């Protein structure tokens, strides 16, 4: 492990969190934001592969699970951006970061990855943390913006959990660059029918913002994540990844004056602590299984 890898992981998390800032600044629809983040991200990824002489990796068939994950990636981003249009950035990102725990529950019942008492306790703590984020009260009026925002957030959570679960089924011999390019590209293609008649919303003045969306949270964040994952244990990377919700909360507070009460801050901390602990726990279980196998 080295400090450069830590830096890549941290920068990846922070860059991922900038999508909310770009979305609110441009005022464009979630569909257009998602399309340009994914399609331009794929274009920048292809340019990167050409620069390092590995374009052949983009021509490799990625397998059907990778293709399916591209669709989940598109769904995750569009619903996350929509959630931020109706509720606070903090609420939206905390819902998203319940996805790894939700994926663990699904894996328990359908993939044979049994949950022990420690994992179940962490899931309960995270859910209690989200209840604190909501201050134990959700406006259930179906027309309220908070209700709509939580609904979109739950859809984002579902897509992200699906993304995580399918990633566990992908053939590990498929190169990470191949996976990254195809997931970005397929996600962009999935969005075409949703944006084809609304691209006239985009003005020349906004083209710079869209390039930034494709480059920073689209391409660069994922590239940095790939580099970090090649040098860091998954548990360490997963822990550092929780810098993203921290960054999102800070962006919402400093740029958009989205304040959090002490109870909501406590809820944020519980969710992030549970996620980090779950990542470390899974890593230890994997190490124990590997040692028993040898």
C-alpha positions as CSV (number, residue, x, y, z in Angstrom):
1,X,0.0,0.0,0.0
2,X,1.3,3.5,-0.7
3,X,0.1,7.1,-0.2
4,X,-0.5,7.6,-3.9
5,X,-3.1,4.8,-4.0
6,X,-4.8,6.4,-0.9
7,X,-4.8,9.7,-2.8
8,X,-6.4,8.1,-5.9
9,X,-9.1,6.5,-3.8
10,X,-9.9,9.7,-2.0
11,X,-10.0,11.8,-5.2
12,X,-12.2,9.2,-6.8
13,X,-14.7,9.5,-3.9
14,X,-14.7,13.3,-3.9
15,X,-15.1,13.4,-7.7
16,X,-18.0,11.0,-7.6
17,X,-19.7,13.4,-5.2
18,X,-19.4,16.4,-7.5
19,X,-22.3,15.2,-9.7
20,X,-24.8,16.8,-7.4
21,X,-23.0,20.1,-7.6
22,X,-22.9,20.0,-11.4
23,X,-26.5,18.9,-11.6
24,X,-27.8,21.8,-9.5
25,X,-25.6,24.4,-11.3
26,X,-26.7,23.4,-14.8
27,X,-30.4,23.1,-14.0
28,X,-30.6,20.4,-16.7
29,X,-32.9,17.4,-16.4
30,X,-31.6,14.2,-14.7
31,X,-31.9,12.3,-18.0
32,X,-29.5,14.7,-19.8
33,X,-27.1,14.8,-16.9
34,X,-27.0,11.0,-16.8
35,X,-26.6,10.7,-20.6
36,X,-23.6,13.0,-20.9
37,X,-21.9,11.7,-17.8
38,X,-22.0,8.2,-19.1
39,X,-21.5,8.7,-22.9
40,X,-18.8,11.4,-22.5
41,X,-17.3,9.3,-19.8
42,X,-17.1,6.3,-22.2
43,X,-15.6,8.7,-24.9
44,X,-12.9,9.9,-22.5
45,X,-12.3,6.2,-21.4
46,X,-11.8,5.3,-25.1
47,X,-9.4,8.2,-25.5
48,X,-7.4,7.0,-22.5
49,X,-7.2,3.5,-23.8
50,X,-5.9,4.8,-27.1
51,X,-3.3,6.9,-25.3
52,X,-2.0,3.9,-23.4
53,X,-2.2,1.6,-26.4
54,X,-5.0,-0.6,-25.1
55,X,-7.9,0.1,-27.4
56,X,-8.2,-3.7,-27.9
57,X,-9.7,-3.9,-24.4
58,X,-12.7,-1.8,-25.7
59,X,-13.2,-4.2,-28.6
60,X,-13.4,-7.2,-26.3
61,X,-16.8,-8.7,-25.7
62,X,-17.6,-7.9,-22.1
63,X,-20.2,-10.6,-21.3
64,X,-23.9,-10.2,-20.6
65,X,-23.6,-9.4,-16.9
66,X,-21.4,-6.4,-17.8
67,X,-24.0,-5.2,-20.3
68,X,-26.8,-5.6,-17.7
69,X,-24.7,-3.6,-15.2
70,X,-24.5,-0.7,-17.7
71,X,-28.3,-0.5,-17.5
72,X,-28.2,-0.6,-13.7
73,X,-25.5,2.1,-13.7
74,X,-27.7,4.4,-15.8
75,X,-30.7,3.8,-13.5
76,X,-28.6,4.4,-10.4
77,X,-27.3,7.8,-11.7
78,X,-30.6,9.1,-13.1
79,X,-32.6,8.2,-10.0
80,X,-29.9,9.7,-7.7
81,X,-29.9,13.0,-9.6
82,X,-33.7,13.0,-9.5
83,X,-33.6,12.4,-5.8
84,X,-31.4,15.4,-5.3
85,X,-33.9,17.5,-7.2
86,X,-36.6,16.8,-4.6
87,X,-34.8,16.2,-1.3
88,X,-31.4,17.3,0.1
89,X,-28.1,16.0,-1.2
90,X,-27.4,14.4,2.2
91,X,-30.7,12.4,2.2
92,X,-30.1,11.2,-1.4
93,X,-26.5,10.1,-0.8
94,X,-27.2,8.4,2.5
95,X,-30.0,6.3,0.8
96,X,-27.5,5.4,-1.9
97,X,-25.0,4.2,0.7
98,X,-27.5,1.9,2.2
99,X,-27.2,-0.1,-1.1
100,X,-24.1,-2.2,0.0
101,X,-26.0,-3.3,3.1
102,X,-29.2,-4.0,1.0
103,X,-27.1,-6.1,-1.4
104,X,-25.9,-8.2,1.5
105,X,-29.5,-9.0,2.5
106,X,-30.3,-10.1,-1.1
107,X,-27.1,-12.1,-1.3
108,X,-28.0,-13.8,2.0
109,X,-31.3,-15.2,0.5
110,X,-30.3,-15.8,-3.1
111,X,-26.5,-16.1,-3.4
112,X,-25.8,-18.2,-0.4
113,X,-23.7,-15.5,1.3
114,X,-25.0,-16.0,4.8
115,X,-25.2,-13.0,7.1
116,X,-23.9,-13.5,10.7
117,X,-25.1,-11.7,13.8
118,X,-22.5,-9.0,13.4
119,X,-23.6,-8.2,9.8
120,X,-27.3,-8.1,10.8
121,X,-26.5,-5.8,13.7
122,X,-24.6,-3.4,11.4
123,X,-27.6,-3.4,8.9
124,X,-30.0,-2.5,11.8
125,X,-27.7,0.3,13.0
126,X,-27.5,1.7,9.4
127,X,-31.3,1.7,9.2
128,X,-31.6,3.4,12.5
129,X,-29.1,6.0,11.3
130,X,-31.3,6.6,8.3
131,X,-34.3,7.1,10.6
132,X,-32.2,9.7,12.4
133,X,-31.4,11.4,9.1
134,X,-35.2,11.6,8.6
135,X,-35.5,12.8,12.2
136,X,-37.9,9.8,12.7
137,X,-40.5,11.6,10.5
138,X,-41.2,11.4,6.8
139,X,-43.8,13.5,5.0
140,X,-46.0,10.7,3.6
141,X,-48.1,13.1,1.6
142,X,-47.7,11.6,-1.9
143,X,-47.4,15.0,-3.5
144,X,-44.7,16.3,-1.2
145,X,-41.2,16.9,-2.6
146,X,-39.7,15.0,0.3
147,X,-41.8,11.9,-0.5
148,X,-40.9,12.0,-4.2
149,X,-37.2,12.5,-3.4
150,X,-37.2,9.5,-1.0
151,X,-38.9,7.5,-3.7
152,X,-36.3,8.3,-6.3
153,X,-33.6,7.6,-3.7
154,X,-35.0,4.2,-3.0
155,X,-35.0,3.5,-6.8
156,X,-31.3,4.6,-6.9
157,X,-30.6,2.3,-3.9
158,X,-32.2,-0.6,-5.8
159,X,-30.2,0.0,-9.0
160,X,-26.9,0.4,-7.1
161,X,-27.6,-2.8,-5.1
162,X,-28.3,-4.6,-8.4
163,X,-25.0,-3.1,-9.8
164,X,-23.1,-4.5,-6.8
165,X,-24.7,-8.0,-6.9
166,X,-24.2,-8.4,-10.7
167,X,-20.5,-7.3,-10.3
168,X,-20.1,-10.3,-8.0
169,X,-21.2,-12.6,-10.9
170,X,-18.9,-11.1,-13.6
171,X,-16.0,-13.3,-14.8
172,X,-12.9,-12.0,-12.9
173,X,-10.8,-12.6,-16.0
174,X,-12.6,-9.7,-17.8
175,X,-10.2,-6.7,-17.6
176,X,-11.4,-3.8,-15.5
177,X,-10.8,-1.4,-18.3
178,X,-13.1,-3.5,-20.5
179,X,-15.8,-3.5,-17.8
180,X,-15.5,0.2,-17.3
181,X,-15.8,1.2,-20.9
182,X,-18.7,-1.0,-21.7
183,X,-20.7,-0.2,-18.6
184,X,-20.3,3.6,-19.3
185,X,-21.1,3.1,-23.0
186,X,-24.2,0.8,-22.5
187,X,-25.5,3.1,-19.8
188,X,-25.2,6.0,-22.2
189,X,-27.0,4.0,-25.0
190,X,-29.8,3.1,-22.5
191,X,-30.4,6.8,-22.0
192,X,-30.7,7.7,-25.7
193,X,-34.5,7.1,-26.0
194,X,-35.0,9.3,-22.9
195,X,-33.0,12.3,-24.2
196,X,-33.4,12.2,-28.0
197,X,-36.3,14.7,-28.0
198,X,-35.0,16.9,-25.2
199,X,-31.4,17.6,-26.3
200,X,-32.6,21.0,-27.5
201,X,-32.6,22.0,-23.8
202,X,-28.8,22.1,-23.9
203,X,-27.3,25.4,-24.9
204,X,-23.8,26.2,-26.1
205,X,-23.1,27.9,-22.8
206,X,-23.8,24.6,-21.0
207,X,-21.5,22.5,-23.2
208,X,-18.5,23.2,-20.9
209,X,-20.4,22.0,-17.9
210,X,-21.4,18.8,-19.7
211,X,-17.8,18.2,-20.7
212,X,-16.9,18.6,-17.1
213,X,-19.6,16.2,-16.0
214,X,-18.3,13.6,-18.5
215,X,-14.7,14.1,-17.5
216,X,-14.7,14.5,-13.7
217,X,-17.5,12.3,-12.2
218,X,-17.8,10.3,-15.4
219,X,-14.3,9.3,-16.5
220,X,-11.7,10.6,-14.0
221,X,-13.5,9.3,-10.9
222,X,-13.8,5.8,-12.3
223,X,-10.2,5.8,-13.6
224,X,-8.9,6.8,-10.2
225,X,-11.1,4.1,-8.6
226,X,-9.6,1.5,-11.0
227,X,-6.0,2.6,-10.2
228,X,-6.7,2.6,-6.5
229,X,-8.4,-0.9,-6.6
230,X,-5.3,-2.3,-8.3
231,X,-3.1,-1.2,-5.4
232,X,-5.3,-1.4,-2.3
233,X,-7.3,-4.2,-0.6
234,X,-11.0,-4.0,-1.2
235,X,-11.7,-3.2,2.5
236,X,-9.3,-0.3,2.5
237,X,-10.8,1.1,-0.7
238,X,-14.3,0.6,0.5
239,X,-13.5,2.5,3.7
240,X,-12.0,5.4,1.8
241,X,-15.0,5.4,-0.6
242,X,-17.1,6.7,2.3
243,X,-15.4,10.0,1.8
244,X,-18.0,10.5,-1.0
245,X,-21.1,11.0,1.3
246,X,-18.9,13.2,3.5
247,X,-18.0,15.3,0.5
248,X,-21.6,15.5,-0.7
249,X,-22.8,16.6,2.8
250,X,-20.1,19.3,2.8
251,X,-20.9,20.4,-0.8
252,X,-24.6,20.7,0.2
253,X,-23.7,22.7,3.3
254,X,-21.1,25.1,1.9
255,X,-22.5,25.7,-1.6
256,X,-26.3,25.2,-1.3
257,X,-26.8,26.0,2.4
258,X,-28.3,22.6,3.1
259,X,-28.0,22.5,6.9
260,X,-28.2,19.4,9.0
261,X,-29.4,19.1,12.6
262,X,-27.2,17.4,15.2
263,X,-29.5,14.3,15.0
264,X,-29.1,14.2,11.2
265,X,-25.4,14.5,11.5
266,X,-25.5,11.6,14.0
267,X,-27.5,9.5,11.5
268,X,-24.9,10.2,8.8
269,X,-22.1,9.0,11.1
270,X,-24.0,5.8,11.9
271,X,-24.7,5.0,8.3
272,X,-21.0,5.6,7.3
273,X,-19.6,3.7,10.3
274,X,-21.9,0.7,9.6
275,X,-20.8,0.6,5.9
276,X,-17.1,0.8,6.8
277,X,-17.5,-1.9,9.5
278,X,-19.4,-4.1,7.0
279,X,-16.6,-3.7,4.4
280,X,-13.9,-4.6,7.0
281,X,-16.0,-7.6,8.2
282,X,-16.5,-9.0,4.7
283,X,-12.7,-8.6,4.0
284,X,-11.9,-10.6,7.2
285,X,-14.3,-13.4,6.3
286,X,-12.8,-13.6,2.8
287,X,-9.3,-13.8,4.2
288,X,-10.4,-16.6,6.6
289,X,-11.9,-18.6,3.7
290,X,-8.8,-18.1,1.7
291,X,-6.6,-19.3,4.5
292,X,-8.8,-22.4,5.1
293,X,-8.6,-23.2,1.3
294,X,-4.9,-23.2,1.5
